[in-house]
Amino acid sequence: MKTLIPFLFAAAPVWAQTCPPAPDHRDDLAAIIVQLQDAETEMAARELSNSLWRLWTDAPDARAQALLDEGMARRESYDYLGARAVFDDLVTYCPDYAEGYNQRAFASFLRQEFDLALTDLERTLELNPTHVGALSGKALTLMGLGRDDEAQEVLRAALALNPWLSERSLLREPPGEDI
């Protein structure tokens, strides 16, 4: 039994491994959103949007980054179930990392599992209320669920942060207002 005890203590850090907090990019994200609102061209806005994605996909540690990257690669190769499984591992490991939920929502959306996507998008937005990608994804998901009035409200919130979103073409003017 004495030889088993050191083994248990040596293995304990593996069992106890927890995800560190995600990098705090709030100030950079807020600055980019302000720049998006002032962008004069779609090309300038696209570069700024890419900067947002670089920050959102900056995972808390190497393990989380590897899971995120693997899940995104699986999704890009149309392995949506495989991507969801990897993102399940990511959100289990890092339950406070918004992008894990957002990416899992995207995989669910692509499978037209809109209820699952919506749950993950809502969690993403709890963790990061100005996640423009999650807001636009939520609008599209609500449209997929036939909840068009709610979708329009969420789309307006997303466009208030980034008026250059491609989803702006889906915006309807409220009834009784001039276009």
C-alpha positions in Angstrom: 0.0 0.0 0.0 2.9 2.4 0.7 4.0 2.2 -2.9 0.5 3.1 -4.1 0.3 6.3 -2.1 3.0 8.2 -3.9 1.4 7.1 -7.2 -1.9 8.6 -6.2 -0.3 11.9 -5.2 1.7 12.0 -8.4 -1.5 11.5 -10.4 -3.6 14.1 -8.5 -2.6 17.1 -10.5 -3.9 15.4 -13.7 -7.2 14.8 -12.0 -7.3 18.3 -10.5 -6.3 20.2 -13.6 -8.6 23.1 -14.1 -8.9 25.7 -16.8 -7.4 29.1 -15.9 -9.4 32.2 -16.6 -9.5 33.3 -20.2 -7.3 36.2 -21.1 -8.9 39.6 -20.3 -9.3 41.3 -23.6 -12.3 43.5 -22.6 -10.5 46.8 -23.2 -9.2 45.7 -26.6 -12.6 44.4 -27.6 -14.3 47.6 -26.5 -11.8 49.7 -28.5 -12.3 47.5 -31.6 -16.1 47.8 -31.3 -15.8 51.6 -31.2 -13.6 51.5 -34.3 -16.1 49.3 -36.1 -18.8 51.8 -35.4 -16.6 54.5 -37.0 -15.3 52.4 -39.9 -15.8 54.1 -43.2 -15.5 51.1 -45.5 -16.5 47.4 -45.4 -12.9 46.4 -45.9 -11.8 48.4 -42.9 -14.6 46.8 -40.9 -13.6 43.3 -42.0 -10.1 43.8 -40.7 -11.5 45.0 -37.4 -13.9 42.0 -37.2 -10.9 39.7 -37.8 -9.2 41.3 -34.8 -12.3 40.5 -32.7 -12.1 36.9 -33.7 -8.4 36.7 -32.9 -9.2 37.9 -29.4 -12.3 35.7 -28.9 -10.4 32.6 -30.0 -7.4 33.3 -27.6 -8.1 30.4 -25.3 -7.1 30.3 -21.6 -4.3 27.8 -22.0 -2.6 25.4 -24.4 -5.0 22.6 -23.7 -8.1 24.8 -24.3 -6.5 26.2 -27.4 -5.8 22.7 -28.8 -9.5 21.7 -28.2 -10.7 24.9 -29.8 -8.5 24.5 -32.8 -9.4 20.9 -33.2 -13.1 21.6 -32.9 -12.9 24.4 -35.4 -10.9 22.2 -37.8 -13.5 19.4 -37.5 -16.3 21.9 -38.2 -14.6 23.3 -41.2 -14.3 19.8 -42.6 -18.0 19.3 -42.1 -17.6 16.9 -39.2 -20.2 18.7 -37.1 -20.8 15.9 -34.7 -17.1 15.5 -34.1 -16.8 19.2 -33.6 -19.6 19.2 -31.1 -17.9 16.4 -29.1 -14.6 18.4 -29.0 -16.4 21.6 -28.0 -18.3 19.5 -25.3 -14.8 18.7 -23.9 -13.8 22.3 -24.1 -16.8 23.7 -22.2 -16.4 20.9 -19.6 -12.8 21.9 -19.1 -13.3 25.7 -19.4 -16.9 26.4 -18.4 -16.3 30.2 -18.2 -14.7 30.5 -21.7 -17.3 32.1 -23.9 -15.9 31.0 -27.2 -16.2 27.3 -26.4 -20.0 27.8 -26.2 -20.1 30.0 -29.2 -18.2 27.5 -31.4 -20.4 24.6 -30.1 -23.4 26.7 -31.0 -22.1 27.2 -34.5 -21.7 23.4 -35.0 -25.2 22.9 -33.7 -26.6 25.7 -36.0 -25.0 24.0 -39.0 -26.8 20.8 -38.1 -30.0 22.8 -37.8 -30.2 22.0 -34.1 -31.4 25.4 -33.3 -32.5 24.8 -29.7 -29.1 23.5 -28.8 -27.4 26.4 -30.6 -29.6 29.0 -28.8 -28.8 27.6 -25.4 -25.1 27.9 -26.1 -25.4 31.3 -27.6 -27.2 32.5 -24.5 -24.4 31.2 -22.3 -21.9 32.9 -24.6 -23.7 36.2 -24.2 -23.9 35.8 -20.4 -20.1 35.5 -20.4 -19.5 38.1 -23.1 -22.5 40.4 -23.7 -20.8 42.3 -26.6 -19.8 39.2 -28.5 -21.0 40.4 -31.9 -20.6 37.0 -33.5 -22.8 35.4 -30.9 -25.4 38.1 -31.2 -25.6 37.7 -35.0 -25.6 33.9 -34.6 -28.4 34.2 -32.1 -30.4 36.3 -34.6 -29.9 33.7 -37.3 -30.8 30.9 -34.8 -34.0 32.7 -33.8 -34.8 33.0 -37.5 -34.2 29.3 -37.9 -36.7 28.7 -35.0 -39.3 31.0 -36.7 -39.0 33.6 -34.0 -38.5 36.5 -36.4 -39.5 39.4 -34.2 -37.0 38.3 -31.5 -34.4 37.8 -34.2 -34.9 41.3 -35.5 -34.3 42.7 -32.0 -31.1 40.7 -31.5 -29.9 41.6 -35.0 -30.4 45.3 -34.2 -28.3 44.9 -31.0 -25.6 43.2 -33.1 -25.7 45.9 -35.7 -25.5 48.6 -33.0 -22.1 47.1 -32.2 -21.0 46.4 -35.7 -23.0 48.1 -38.5 -21.0 46.3 -41.1 -22.2 42.8 -40.4 -23.2 40.9 -43.5 -26.4 39.9 -41.7 -27.5 43.6 -42.0 -29.2 42.6 -45.3 -31.7 40.5 -43.1 -32.8 43.6 -41.1 -36.4 44.6 -41.6 -37.7 48.1 -40.8 -40.2 48.0 -38.0 -43.8 48.2 -39.2 -45.0 51.7 -39.7 -41.6 53.2 -40.2 -40.2 54.6 -43.4 -37.2 52.9 -44.9 
